Amino acid sequence: MSSAEGLARKQEADLTPQCDELIPAAEQLAKEGKLQEALDKLLALEKQARNASDLASTSRLLIAVIDILFSHSDYAQLNTYLHTLSRKHGQLRQAVQKMVDKAMEFVDKLEGDDKLKLIETLREITEGKIYLEVPRARVTRTLASIKESAGDVNAASELMQELQIETFGSMERREKVEFILEQMRLLKEQEDWEKMAIVAKKINLKWLAEKDHQDLKLRYFSLMILYSLWVDKYLDVAKHYRSVADTPSISENPVLAQACLRNIVYFLILAPYDNEQNDFLQRVWKDDKLKESKDLYDLVKCFIEKQLQRWPNVEALYGGALRQTKVFGSKGTKGVEHDIEEDEKHAKGDKRWKVLQDRIVEHNIRVVAGYYTRIPLSRLATFVSLSVAETEQFLARLVTSKTVYAKIDRPAGIVTFVKPKTGDEVLNEWSSDVHKLMGLVEKTCHLIAKEHAVHAALKAQQARA
């Protein structure tokens, strides 16, 4: 542990009057060209203040030294004195913090090599010091921005990734999230999607959902949409757009809200069928906003109703409009759907169009499975407008994903959709039937006994009469 990181000591003297007198005098000497003499006087008093643990005076003197050097454009000595003053024996932490904060102000005022050298000096001073972790992070971000501007995105990303921002206890949460989003953005520029997804987990989504953080929320989900598009996780894309749509700044704008709803619908119908996808689709179907757009409403209706949908008809009705969007169109097609950020670089419109066709076929197979227990494979192929081989392939895919149960008798060409009962199910059903039978027998015996009692009572009444 360096002397600058020692425990706080009790102040032994107050050198404020001496500072009030010396600092203006030193500035005057510097203006007269006696820069070194001014520095020597300040350093002599700084040593006294430091040994006396006078934090206020030490901080003022450190700042005065670097301020004079900067104002006289002596950047070489500025870097040297920053190193020297921060490593003085018994130097006070808070004084170093204030000196570094002051030096941070100089960074934005410099350009070229002078700026880079000052940044490197600050990075060296702050390295490994927890109490200087925030200034180090900020100056590193500035350096990363310079590297990116020079076209070296890899170097910029490497600089940002070395910052473990989530562990910084002295940094405000909003600034932390901004740093993490910047890390994600640079990884996106590198197309390191998997690492970007790992970094994204450092952000608390509940905190993002708060009203004061709308801008950060939109930045986050725009990046996550790009990642989900890259891995073709269409359900995740739809969920991300739902989060975007729930943001007040989006929901209060009719144009943006409608654009988000379109993306939700498009990627939801592209997602493989499962309980989560079906539940999401049902909730969208019941949304009153969907009814405001007839084309979207009719498109969702195709997947909600348990009716066969022929692909040629779907293509004729919706193909023209859908192929003009960037979701289903070819690379470079103009559209309005990706209002937040879009997958320009990896446009997969043709692939998604083929996926939509597959989803229509899978929907038709599920509909048939709901109405038929057994059906010839050739007849099923006619329903889904595919060849027998293609139909068998689709059916096998749905069985593998456990979307439907089916068994194919290839020699007979018969598809069975009824799942055979297990031994436990047969026994439970038999037990239930026996229980019902015994209940009926007992009820019958009760009714017979009741009739006997009624007839016996009538017979006794007649005998007395």
C-alpha positions in Angstrom: 0.0 0.0 0.0 1.4 3.4 -1.0 1.7 6.3 1.4 -1.1 8.1 -0.5 -3.4 5.2 0.5 -2.7 5.4 4.2 -5.3 6.0 6.9 -6.6 9.5 7.5 -4.5 11.4 10.0 -5.4 14.1 12.5 -4.7 17.6 11.2 -1.8 19.2 13.2 -1.8 22.7 11.7 -3.9 25.1 9.6 -1.8 26.7 6.8 -4.7 28.5 5.2 -3.3 32.0 5.8 0.0 31.0 4.2 -1.8 29.6 1.2 -3.9 32.7 0.8 -0.7 34.7 0.7 1.6 32.4 -1.4 -0.7 31.2 -4.2 -1.4 34.7 -5.7 2.3 35.5 -5.3 3.3 32.3 -7.1 0.9 33.0 -9.9 2.5 36.5 -10.3 6.0 35.1 -10.3 4.9 32.7 -13.1 3.5 35.5 -15.1 6.9 37.3 -14.8 8.6 34.3 -16.2 9.9 32.9 -13.0 8.0 29.6 -13.3 10.4 27.4 -11.5 10.8 29.8 -8.6 7.0 29.9 -8.2 6.8 26.1 -8.3 9.6 25.7 -5.7 7.7 28.0 -3.3 4.5 26.2 -3.7 6.1 22.8 -3.3 7.9 23.9 -0.1 4.6 25.0 1.5 2.9 21.8 0.1 5.3 19.7 2.0 4.5 21.5 5.3 0.8 21.2 4.7 1.1 17.5 3.8 3.2 16.7 6.9 0.7 18.6 9.0 -2.2 16.6 7.4 -3.9 19.9 6.3 -6.1 18.5 3.6 -7.6 21.8 2.5 -4.3 23.5 2.1 -2.6 20.5 0.5 -5.4 20.3 -2.1 -5.2 24.0 -2.9 -1.4 23.8 -3.4 -1.6 20.7 -5.6 -4.2 22.3 -7.8 -2.2 25.6 -7.9 0.9 23.8 -9.1 -0.8 22.0 -12.0 -3.0 25.0 -12.8 0.1 27.2 -13.3 1.8 24.6 -15.5 -1.3 24.2 -17.6 -1.8 28.0 -18.0 1.8 28.4 -19.2 1.4 25.4 -21.6 4.2 23.5 -20.0 2.6 20.1 -20.6 5.7 18.1 -20.2 6.3 19.3 -16.6 2.5 19.0 -16.0 2.7 15.3 -16.6 5.9 15.0 -14.5 4.5 16.9 -11.5 1.2 14.9 -11.7 3.3 11.7 -11.2 5.5 13.2 -8.6 2.8 14.9 -6.5 0.6 11.8 -6.4 3.5 9.7 -5.1 4.8 12.0 -2.4 5.4 10.3 1.0 2.3 10.7 3.2 0.3 12.3 0.4 -3.4 12.6 1.3 -5.9 10.6 -0.7 -8.5 13.3 -0.9 -5.9 15.8 -2.1 -4.8 13.5 -4.9 -8.5 13.0 -5.8 -9.0 16.8 -6.1 -5.8 17.2 -8.1 -6.8 14.4 -10.6 -10.3 15.9 -10.9 -8.7 19.3 -11.8 -6.4 17.6 -14.3 -9.4 15.9 -15.9 -10.7 19.3 -16.8 -7.6 19.9 -18.8 -8.2 16.9 -21.0 -11.1 18.4 -23.0 -9.0 21.6 -23.5 -6.1 19.8 -25.2 -5.7 18.3 -28.6 -3.3 15.9 -30.3 -0.3 14.3 -28.6 -0.6 16.6 -25.6 -4.0 15.3 -24.9 -3.0 11.7 -25.3 0.1 12.1 -23.0 -2.1 13.7 -20.3 -4.6 10.9 -20.6 -1.9 8.2 -20.3 -0.4 10.1 -17.3 -3.8 10.1 -15.6 -4.3 6.4 -16.4 -1.0 5.6 -14.8 -1.7 7.7 -11.7 -5.1 6.1 -11.2 -4.1 2.5 -12.0 -4.9 0.1 -9.1 -6.3 2.8 -6.8 -9.9 2.1 -5.8 -10.4 5.7 -4.6 -9.5 6.9 -8.2 -11.5 4.2 -10.0 -14.2 6.7 -11.3 -11.7 9.2 -12.8 -9.8 6.3 -14.4 -13.0 5.0 -16.0 -13.9 8.4 -17.3 -10.5 9.1 -18.8 -10.4 5.6 -20.3 -13.7 6.2 -22.0 -12.2 9.4 -23.4 -9.2 7.5 -24.7 -11.5 4.8 -26.2 -13.5 7.5 -28.0 -10.2 8.9 -29.5 -9.2 5.4 -30.6 -12.6 4.8 -32.2 -12.5 8.1 -34.0 -9.1 7.1 -35.4 -10.7 3.9 -36.8 -9.3 1.5 -34.2 -12.5 0.0 -32.9 -10.7 -3.1 -31.5 -8.4 -1.0 -29.3 -11.3 1.1 -28.2 -13.3 -1.9 -27.2 -10.4 -3.5 -25.4 -9.9 -0.4 -23.3 -13.6 -0.3 -22.3 -13.8 -4.1 -21.6 -11.0 -3.9 -19.1 -13.2 -1.7 -16.9 -15.2 -3.8 -14.4 -17.8 -1.0 -14.0 -20.3 -3.2 -12.1 -17.8 -3.4 -9.2 -17.4 0.4 -8.8 -19.1 1.4 -5.5 -18.4 5.1 -5.8 -20.0 5.5 -9.3 -23.7 6.5 -9.7 -25.9 3.7 -11.2 -26.9 5.8 -14.2 -23.3 6.4 -15.2 -22.5 2.7 -14.6 -25.3 1.7 -17.1 -24.0 4.3 -19.6 -20.5 2.7 -19.4 -22.0 -0.8 -19.8 -24.0 0.3 -22.8 -20.9 1.8 -24.4 -19.1 -1.5 -23.8 -22.0 -3.3 -25.5 -22.0 -0.8 -28.4 -18.3 -1.3 -29.1 -18.7 -5.1 -29.0 -21.6 -4.7 -31.5 -19.2 -2.7 -33.7 -16.8 -5.6 -33.5 -19.6 -8.1 -34.1 -18.7 -9.9 -31.0 -22.3 -10.8 -30.3 -21.8 -13.5 -27.7 -19.7 -11.3 -25.5 -22.1 -8.5 -25.9 -24.9 -10.8 -24.6 -22.8 -11.6 -21.5 -22.1 -7.9 -20.8 -25.8 -7.2 -21.2 -26.6 -9.3 -18.1 -24.8 -6.8 -15.9 -27.8 -4.4 -16.4 -30.7 -4.6 -14.0 -33.9 -4.5 -16.2 -36.1 -3.5 -13.3 -34.0 -0.4 -12.9 -34.2 0.3 -16.6 -38.0 0.1 -16.5 -38.2 3.2 -14.3 -39.6 6.3 -16.0 -36.4 8.4 -15.5 -34.3 6.0 -17.5 -36.2 5.8 -20.8 -33.2 6.9 -22.9 -31.0 4.1 -21.5 -33.8 1.6 -21.8 -34.2 2.3 -25.5 -30.4 2.1 -26.1 -30.3 -1.2 -24.3 -33.1 -2.8 -26.2 -31.9 -1.5 -29.6 -28.7 -3.4 -29.0 -30.5 -6.5 -27.7 -32.8 -6.5 -30.8 -29.7 -6.6 -33.0 -28.2 -9.5 -31.0 -31.5 -11.5 -31.2 -31.7 -10.9 -34.9 -28.2 -12.1 -35.3 -29.0 -15.4 -33.5 -32.4 -15.6 -35.2 -34.3 -15.7 -31.9 -37.5 -14.2 -33.2 -39.5 -14.6 -30.0 -36.8 -12.6 -28.1 -36.9 -9.9 -30.8 -40.7 -9.6 -30.3 -40.3 -9.4 -26.5 -37.7 -6.7 -26.8 -40.0 -4.7 -29.1 -42.7 -5.2 -26.5 -40.4 -3.6 -23.9 -39.7 -0.8 -26.3 -43.4 -0.3 -27.0 -44.1 -0.1 -23.2 -41.7 2.9 -22.9 -43.8 6.1 -22.4 -41.8 8.1 -25.0 -42.8 5.4 -27.6 -46.3 4.5 -26.5 -47.3 8.2 -26.5 -46.2 8.6 -30.1 -48.8 6.9 -32.4 -46.4 6.5 -35.3 -43.6 4.8 -33.2 -46.1 2.7 -31.2 -47.6 1.4 -34.5 -44.2 0.6 -35.9 -43.3 -1.3 -32.7 -46.6 -3.2 -32.9 -45.8 -4.2 -36.5 -42.4 -5.6 -35.5 -43.9 -7.4 -32.6 -46.4 -9.1 -34.9 -43.9 -9.9 -37.6 -41.3 -11.5 -35.3 -44.0 -13.2 -33.2 -45.4 -15.1 -36.2 -41.8 -16.0 -37.3 -41.1 -17.5 -33.9 -41.4 -21.3 -33.5 -44.7 -22.4 -31.9 -44.7 -23.2 -28.2 -46.7 -22.3 -25.1 -44.9 -19.0 -24.6 -45.2 -17.9 -28.2 -48.9 -18.9 -28.3 -49.6 -17.0 -25.1 -47.8 -13.9 -26.4 -49.7 -14.1 -29.7 -53.1 -14.4 -27.9 -52.3 -11.3 -25.8 -51.4 -9.3 -28.9 -54.6 -10.6 -30.6 -56.7 -9.2 -27.7 -54.9 -5.8 -27.9 -57.2 -3.1 -29.0 -54.4 -1.3 -30.9 -54.1 -4.3 -33.2 -57.7 -3.7 -34.5 -56.6 -0.3 -35.7 -54.5 -1.9 -38.4 -56.6 -4.2 -40.5 -53.7 -5.8 -42.3 -51.9 -6.7 -39.1 -55.2 -7.9 -37.5 -55.9 -10.2 -40.5 -52.3 -11.5 -40.5 -52.5 -12.5 -36.8 -55.9 -14.0 -37.5 -54.3 -16.5 -39.9 -52.4 -18.0 -36.9 -55.2 -17.7 -34.3 -58.1 -19.3 -36.1 -58.0 -23.1 -36.4 -58.4 -23.1 -40.1 -56.2 -24.2 -42.9 -54.2 -21.3 -44.6 -53.0 -22.0 -48.1 -49.6 -20.3 -48.7 -50.5 -19.0 -52.2 -53.5 -17.2 -50.7 -51.4 -15.7 -47.9 -48.7 -14.7 -50.3 -51.2 -13.0 -52.6 -52.9 -11.1 -49.7 -49.9 -10.0 -47.7 -46.8 -10.7 -49.8 -46.7 -7.3 -51.6 -46.8 -5.3 -48.4 -44.6 -7.6 -46.3 -41.9 -7.8 -48.9 -41.5 -4.0 -48.8 -40.5 -4.1 -45.2 -37.0 -4.6 -43.9 -38.1 -7.6 -41.9 -39.1 -9.6 -45.0 -37.6 -7.6 -47.8 -34.2 -8.0 -49.4 -31.1 -6.0 -48.3 -31.6 -2.3 -48.9 -35.4 -2.3 -49.1 -36.8 0.8 -47.6 -39.2 0.4 -44.7 -40.5 2.1 -41.5 -40.5 -0.8 -39.1 -37.1 -0.6 -37.4 -37.6 2.8 -35.7 -35.2 2.1 -32.9 -32.3 0.4 -34.7 -32.3 -2.1 -37.5 -30.4 -5.0 -38.8 -28.8 -3.2 -41.8 -25.7 -5.2 -42.0 -27.2 -8.7 -41.7 -30.5 -8.3 -43.6 -32.1 -11.7 -43.8 -35.4 -10.8 -45.5 -35.4 -13.7 -47.9 -34.6 -16.2 -45.2 -37.4 -14.8 -43.0 -39.9 -15.0 -45.9 -39.1 -18.7 -46.2 -39.5 -19.1 -42.4 -42.9 -17.5 -42.6 -43.9 -20.0 -45.3 -42.7 -22.8 -43.0 -44.8 -21.4 -40.1 -47.9 -21.4 -42.3 -47.3 -25.1 -43.1 -46.7 -25.9 -39.4 -49.9 -24.1 -38.5 -51.8 -26.2 -41.0 -50.4 -29.4 -39.6 -51.4 -28.5 -36.1 -54.9 -27.7 -37.3 -55.2 -31.1 -39.1 -53.8 -32.8 -35.9 -56.6 -31.1 -34.0 -59.4 -32.4 -36.2 -58.1 -35.9 -37.3 -57.0 -38.9 -35.4 -55.7 -40.8 -38.5 -55.2 -39.5 -42.0 -53.3 -40.7 -45.1 -50.0 -39.0 -45.6 -50.9 -38.1 -49.2 -54.1 -36.4 -48.0 -52.2 -34.5 -45.4 -49.7 -33.4 -48.1 -52.7 -32.1 -50.1 -53.9 -30.0 -47.1 -50.5 -28.3 -46.6 -49.8 -27.9 -50.3 -46.5 -29.9 -50.2 -45.1 -33.1 -51.6 -45.3 -36.2 -49.5 -41.6 -36.1 -48.7 -41.7 -32.5 -47.6 -44.8 -33.1 -45.5 -43.1 -36.0 -43.8 -40.1 -33.7 -43.1 -42.2 -31.0 -41.6 -44.1 -33.5 -39.5 -40.9 -35.0 -38.2 -39.7 -31.6 -37.2 -42.9 -30.8 -35.2 -42.8 -34.2 -33.5 -39.1 -33.6 -32.5 -40.0 -30.3 -31.0 -43.0 -31.9 -29.3 -45.4 -29.5 -30.9 -47.7 -32.3 -32.0 -47.7 -36.1 -31.5 -47.7 -38.1 -34.7 -46.8 -41.6 -35.8 -46.3 -42.6 -39.4 -47.1 -46.0 -40.8 -44.9 -45.8 -43.9 -46.1 -49.1 -45.6 -49.7 -48.1 -45.2 -49.0 -44.4 -45.6 -51.1 -43.5 -42.6 -50.4 -40.8 -40.0 -51.8 -41.3 -36.5 -52.2 -38.2 -34.3 -53.7 -40.0 -31.2 -51.1 -40.6 -28.6 -51.3 -44.2 -27.2 -52.1 -44.4 -23.5 -49.5 -45.4 -21.0 -50.0 -48.3 -18.5 -50.7 -45.8 -15.7 -53.2 -43.9 -17.8 -55.1 -47.1 -18.7 -55.2 -48.2 -15.1 -56.3 -44.8 -13.9 -59.1 -44.8 -16.6 -60.1 -48.3 -15.6 -60.2 -47.4 -11.9 -62.2 -44.3 -12.7 -64.7 -46.3 -14.8 -65.0 -49.0 -12.0 -65.6 -46.2 -9.5 -68.4 -44.8 -11.6 -69.9 -48.2 -12.2 -70.0 -49.0 -8.5 -71.5 -45.6 -7.9 -74.3 -46.4 -10.3 -74.9 -49.9 -8.8 -75.1 -48.3 -5.3 -77.5 -45.7 -6.5 -79.6 -48.3 -8.3 -79.7 -50.5 -5.1 -80.8 -47.4 -3.1 -83.6 -46.6 -5.6 -84.8 -50.3 -5.5 -84.9 -50.3 -1.7 -86.8 -47.0 -1.8 -89.4 -48.5 -4.2 -89.7 -51.6 -1.9 -90.3 -49.4 1.1 -92.9 -47.3 -0.8 -94.8 -50.3 -2.0 -94.7 -51.9 1.5 -96.1 -48.7 3.0 -98.9 -48.6 0.4 -99.8 -52.2 1.0 -100.0 -51.7 4.8 -102.2 -48.6 4.3 -104.6 -50.6 2.1 -104.7 -53.4 4.6 -105.8 -51.0 7.4 -108.4 -49.5 5.2 
